Amino acid sequence: MSRKIRYGMVGGGRGAFIGAVHRIAAAMDQQIELVCGAFSSDPERSRASGADFFLPQERCYGTFEEMIKGEAMLPASKRMDFVAIVTPNHMHFPPAKMALENGFHVLSDKPATLNLAQAKKLAEIVKKTGRLYGLTHNYTGYPLVKEARDMVRDGKLGKIRKVVVEYPQGWLATRLEATGQKQASWRTDPKRSGAAGSMGDIGTHAENLAEYISGLQIAELAADITSFVKGRKLDDDGNVLLRFKGGAKGVLHCSQISVGEENNLNIRVYGEKGGIEWHQKEPNTMLVKWLDQPMQVFRTANGYLGANAKAASRTPPAHPEGYLEAFANIYKNFANHIRAKMDGRKLAKNDPALDYPKIEDGVRGMAFIEAVVKSSKKNAAWTKLDV
């Protein structure tokens, strides 16, 4: 297929944060183009936002329903191929469901849905329609994260024993939502964010990263979540003990009231023979520690890295790559999978085009959230994930 993959966006208009990130990521490899959108719940703002992106007026829709119906009526040579959903959590499921049922693939911001019941229903729809569904757990797109995962898969660290993953922020250390700040307002509102605050927003990133690198699934957990800021309805801090299938143990901490912290996501994974340490604030470096050898320092884009890490790198060593490039790797792989599907090509199990978070990851993320909330209400009782 000798054309770009076309997409429409739901959300992400004027005043939004993550929509711009998605658009930059989608455009980075020049394989994908934005052709339409319903960029706001306000039809006028949606159309004005579309004009900002120089889209034709007739492709700037007032609602996502209007967009999906309108695009489905266009000839195949013009209509969008997939929908990117970049709305608050409560508006992830409705457009995803409608898009899939009308023949469009979906790439959604995380978490997948507002609750676990919706996520399980969405998984059924994905299976029934045969459409592709991706989730932007973008931290899995970093080259050295892929290298860490492959080292674990190849048995270089031995059997995994322990996973420690942290995601502290400090931006919600005060009641910012009371000022009308848009990002704080919806993330602290149960009707729009769901059952969890910090755990749903960034705790799911930590959960997904831990499972992605270790190759293990969380079986049960014991959680203690807190709303430290007076008047806040959802958690802004949490600590979780993890038990993985296979016997490994773990610790997960996330916080949005850790004063002075930015997006300090980091992870350490320890096996019988070695361990890795990676920090999102310095994503082009990974420490590899051995039982009987000196510590090694791995750097992005070097020739000694494996094929997957190399494929995820865009610039020579020491030219920094970061958040946007990792996000772009999710879009690139998703688009390549769409292209293969359109061409009728069956991809090998290890093809990079298959390396992006899918609906199964979305269900696990929602099961994690619900288990955390349930456990914390029971004084950190051990709670199994309902998957």
N, C-alpha and C positions, 0 to 999 in steps of 0.2 A: 504494500500500500504506500504510494508515493505522495503523501500529504501529511500535514500536521494533525495531531489528535485535537479535537475541538471540545471545549468544555464550557458549561454555564455555572455561575456561582450563585449560591443562596446565602445572603448575608454579606458582611464585609464592605458595606458602603461607607459613606462619609462618617467620620468619627470612630470607626472601628479600628482595632489594632491588628488582629490576626489575619484579616482578609488581605491586607497588603503583603504580609509575609507569604501567604499562599500564592498570590499572583506573581511575586518575584521568583519564588521557588519553581512555579510552573513554567515560567518564561526562560529560566536560566540556560537550559540545554537546547532551546529553540526547536523543541519537538511538539510543543503544546501551545494552543492559542485560545484566548478567551473570546467567545463569540456572543455571549448573552448573559443575562443575570437578572435576579430579583434581589437587589442588594440591601433592602430594608423592609421592615414591617410597615413602613410609611410609603405608599406608592409614589408620592411625589419625590421623596428623598431617594427612593430606589432609581427612578428615572434620571434624577439629577446626577446620581453617582455613576450611572451608566454613561452619561454624557462626559463625565470626567475621564472615562477610559476610552472615549472616542468610539463607542459602540453605536451602531445604527439605532435610531429611535425605536424602530419596531422590534428590536431585540432587547430593549430595556423594559422589563416587565414589572407590573405593580405587585404581583404576588408570586410565590413559588408555584402555586397551582396553575396560574396563568402561564408561567414559563414552561412547565413540563407539558401541559396540554398543547401549547402553541408550538413548541419544538417538535413534539411527536407528529404534528400535522405537516411539517416541512419535508421536502424530499431528502432522501438519505445523503445526497451530495452536499447538503447545507446544514442539516440539524446538528446539534451538539452530540458528542459521543458519551460524555459523562458529566455528572453533577458534582461540584465541590461544595460541601456544606460547612460554613464557617460562622454559624450562629451560636448563641448561648445554648446550653445543654438541652433545655426543654424543647428546642426546635430542631433537634437532630433527627429524631425518629420520623416525624410526619413527612418531610421532603424525601428522606431516604426511601421510605416505603413506597411513596408514589412514583419516584423516579425508577426504582427497580421494577415495579409492576407495569411501567410504561416502556420498558426495554432499555433503560439507560443504566450504565455503570455508575457507581457512587464512590467518592473519596471524601470521607468525613473527618472533621476535627474530633478529638477525643474529649470526654468519654463517648462511647458509641451512642448512648441513649440516656434518658433521664433515670431509668431504673432497670433492674435485671429482667423483669418480665418483658419489657420492650425489647431488650437486647436478644432474648431468646426468640421472640417473635420475628425479629429482623433476621436472625440466622435462618429461620424457616423460609422466609421470603427469598433470601439470597439463594438458598438451595433450590427452591421451587422455580425461580426465574432463570437461573443459570447465569445471571449477571455477576460481574466482579464487584467486590466491595473492599475498600481499603480504609485504613485508619491512620491518621497522621501522628503516630508516636514517633516524632521526628528524630529523637535521640538515637534510635536504632540506625539512622542513616550515616552516622559518623564513621569514617574509615577505621579508626582504631577500635571502635566498638565491634565492628565486624571482625577485625583481627582477633579480638579477645574471644568472641563467640567461636571462631574457627579453631583457636587454640584449645578451647574446652572440648569441642566436638572431636578433635584429632587426638584427644587424650593426653596432651602435653602436660597438663597440670595434674593428671591423675584424677581419681574419683573426687568429685566436689564435696567438701565438708561444710563450708560456711560462706554465706553471702551477707555483706554489709552494704546497704545502700541508703543514701541520705539525699534529701532535697530541701534544704532550708532557704527561705526568703524572709525579708523583713518588711515588705511594703504594706502589709496590713497590721502593723504594730499599733496603729491607732484606728479609730472608727472612721476610716476613710469613706465608707459607703454613705455616711450621714452628710457628706459634703456634696453628694450628687455625682461623684466620680463614676463614670459609666462602667469601667471594668470591675471596680469594687462592688458596685451596686448589684449586678446580676450574680456575681460569684458568691455573694453572701446571702442570697435570697433562695430559700428552699424550693420555691415554685419554679425557679429558672435554673438553679444549679443542681438540685436533687438532694439526696439524703446527706451528702457530705460537702464540706467546704474545701479545706486544704487537701483532704484525702482524695476528693474527687478531681480537684484541679491539678495538683502536682504529685500526690501520692500514687496515682495511677501510672504516672510516668516512671516513678521509681519501681513500682511493681512490674511493669512491662519490661523495663531494662534488666531487672534482676532475672526474670524468666528468659529473656532473649539471650543474654550472655551465658547463663549457667546451663541452658537447655533443660532446666528442671521446672516443674510446676508446683506452685504453692498448694499444699493439701489442706492446711489449717493454720489458724493464727490466733494470737491473743493481743488485743488492741486496747489502748488507752488514749482516747481523743478528748481534747479540751477546747472550749471557747474562752480564751483568756480576756478578750476585749468585752467589756460590759455592754450588754444589749445586743451582741452579735448572736444570730440564730444558729449558725453553723460552726463547726470546728475550725480553728485556725492553727492547731498544733496537734501532732499525733505521734505516738510511739507504738511499734508493732513488733512482736516476736513472730517468727515464721518457722513453720515446719514444711519442708519440701518432700514430695514423693521421692522415695529412694533413701531418705534418712538425713539429708543435709539440713542444717539449721540456718537461720538468718535473722537479721535485725533490719527493720525499715523505719526510718524517721523522716517525717516531713513537717515543715513549719512555715507559716507566713507571718509570724510575729518575732522571728529571730532578728533582732535589731542589727542593722548593718550588713546583713547577708543579701546577696543579689540572687542570681539563679545558680546556687552552689550545688548542683547535682553532682554526686560522685559515687563511685562504687568500688568495692574490693571483693574479689572472689578468690577463695582459698581451696586448693585441692591437696591431695596427698603428697604431690611432688613439687608444687609451685603455686604461685598466686599472681593476680594482676591487680593493678590500681589505676583508675582513670578518673579524671576530673573534667567536667564540662567547661569550667572556666579556662582550662588549658587543654583543649581537646586534641591538639596535635601531638601530645605526649602521653605515653602509657608506660608505667613501670611494671616490669616483669620480675618476680622474685622467685628464687629457686632454693630448694632444700640444701643443695651442696655446691652452689655456684654463686658468683657475685651477681648482684642485681643488674638487670639490663634496662636500657632506656630505648623504647621503640618510638619512632617518629613517623608521622604521616608522609606518604608518597615515596618512601624509600624502597629500593629494589628488593630488600629482604622480606618485605611483607607478602602476604598471600594474595591470591588472585582477587578475592572479594574486596579486600581493603584497597588494592590498587584500582579496581574498577570504580570505587567510590571516591577516588581522589581526582582533582581537576588541575592542580597546579604543582610545580616542582617543589621539592622539600624546602621548608622554611618560609614559604609563602603561605601565610595563615589561611586556613579554611575553617569554617565554623558553622554557626546555627543555620544560616540561609542555605549553604551548600548541603548540609545534612538533610534539611527539609526538601531540597531539590532532588536528592537521591530517592526519596519516597515517590515523588511525582514522576521521576524518570522511569523507575521500575514499574510503577503502575501503568504508565502510558505504554511502555514496551509490552506489558502483558496484554493490554487492550489490542495493540497492533497485532500481536501473535494470534489472538483469538479471532480478530477480523480476517486474518490471512489463512485461518484454519490450520495453524501450526501448533503441534503439541510440544510443549516445553519440557526439557529435561528437569529432573527433580532439583538439580543444583543450579539451574539457570538463574542469573541475577534478577531477571524480570519477575521472579516469584518472591523476591526478598523484600516484602513490605508487610506491615501488620494487616491482618485480615479480620473477618467477623469473629473468628474464634478468639482472637485477642480481645476484641470488644466485649464479648460475653464474659471472658475471664476478668476483665477490668471491672465490669459491673458487679460480678460475684465478689470480687475483692472488696469493693466499696460496701456492699451490703453486709458482708461478714465483719468488716471493721466496725461498722455502726452497731451491729447486733452484739458483738463481743464487748465493746466498750459499755454498752447499756447493762451488761451482765458482769460488771466489774472485771473486765479483761478475761472472761472465761474463754477457754479454747473453743474455737468455732470453725467448722469445716466450710470450705467454699462450695456453694451450690451450683456446680457445673455438670 
